[in-house]
Amino acid sequence: MPSRATIWAGTFSASALGARLSEWVRRDLTGSTAWARHVCRALVQCAVPAALLVLLLPGPLGLRFGTAMLGVIVALYYSTTYLQQILTGRLVKHGWPADLGVVAKERREADVRRAADAAYAAAWRTPADGS
């Protein structure tokens, strides 16, 4: 079993984690919090370049922080814009079908939709309506 540090580094660098962790990767990439985990991974990946910009660029400190923050914002924008493609690529890299994430999301959304429809029917439909 790989160490926690190896798993952490592999997770945040988006490298393949091996067959032993394949099920964990599936849950990580198809769960309801996959987007939040993805944003955290993107922030960790941006931290070192942002820190280097602040430390190594010449000029006023405010300008250096602003430059680093704009870089992080652009990186997060593109990372979240292509969220589904990135998650799909990671699923395929670990041997899962490419549409697994989409299917899991549609299943969750269908459950929410059914619950909302049932709540609506209970609140607004009466037996006299015949529906």
Stockholm file with secondary structure:
# STOCKHOLM 1.0

chainA/1-131         MPSRATIWAGTFSASALGARLSEWVRRDLTGSTAWARHVCRALVQCAVPAALLVLLLPGPLGLRFGTAMLGVIVALYYSTTYLQQILTGRLVKHGWPADLGVVAKERREADVRRAADAAYAAAWRTPADGS
#=GR chainA/1-131 SS CCCHHHHHHHHHTTCCCCGGGHHHHHHHHHSTTHHHHHHHHHHHHHHHHHHHHHHHSCSCHHHHHHHHHHHHHHHHHHHHHTHHHHHHHHHHHTTCCTTHHHHHHHHHHHHHHHHHHHHHHHHHCCGGGTC
#=GC SS_cons         CCCHHHHHHHHHTTCCCCGGGHHHHHHHHHSTTHHHHHHHHHHHHHHHHHHHHHHHSCSCHHHHHHHHHHHHHHHHHHHHHTHHHHHHHHHHHTTCCTTHHHHHHHHHHHHHHHHHHHHHHHHHCCGGGTC
//
